[in-house]
Structure formats: structure tokens, C-alpha cells
């Protein structure tokens, strides 16, 4: 995401509004950070140019439930961002990246898992543990426990 924007910025001879503009912030956010924009809509936050920074901070950087020494840095940082809205750009970039990954992973949560068998996930394959299990299966006929079946049989 950052690389694409940086390349576009350089190719536009440094004219592309890569950072948060002074005007038309909602349009910019909708175009460049659509998942963050969706958060604002879901929370019914105001999206006009004057209040969008407050809305973004409320959604992305809320010091809710913090007290004492933890609260002061949040209030100070949010004050700096309100005075200089361009400072929110790195936060928007990280939030969009996180939300993108979450959206990709969420489709494989709980009962929606692609891998509904007891096969290990792809990241597990070719690990030392996986090779040990394969060796035990080959040498001793050992089979890992099917947890679902075990709990069903022993209920």
C-alpha cells in the first residue's frame, strides 16, 4: 500500500495528494483508506472536513478507560494531531493495513474455516514438529488424535 502510493507520488512529480489534504478529506479517505472510512460510517461519526479528524481519533486512537499517566500521553498526542492533521497519516496507513489483513483472515474464522479437516494449516507443514509426526506415523503407525472425534466418543 505504501509503496504504491509512494511510487504514484514520485511519478506525479510530487503533486499527488499522498498525505491527508486540507480540503476534501472524506473523498480522500474514501479513495485511499476505504476500510477506515467504513469504520467511520459504521460508528455514525461525522465526516465533514472540520470534524473528521475528531471522528478518526475517536475510532482509531481513543484513550477510553485509561487513567492517570497513561491518559496524559493520549490526550497530548491527540491534541498535536488536531493542531496538525497531517500527523494522522501514519495512523491511517497502519489502520488500513491492519483492517485489510483482518478482512482477509476473518473469512477463515470459526466455522468458516477453509481447512475443516484435521489437516494442519499450511504454515505448520515442513516444520520440525510436522517431520517428527510423519516419522512417528511411518515407524510406529502412530496417528494423532482427532480431537473432535475423541470428545464425541468420550462424552
Buried (B, 14 or more C-beta within 10 A) or exposed (E): EEEEBEEEBEEEEEEBBBBBBEEEBBEBBBEBBEBBBBBBEEEEBEBEBEEBBBBBBBBBBEBEEEEEEEEEEBEEBBEEBEEEBEBBBEBBBEBBBEBBEEEEEEEEEEEEEEEEEEEBEEEEEEEEEEEEBEEEEEEEEEEEEEEEEEEEEEE
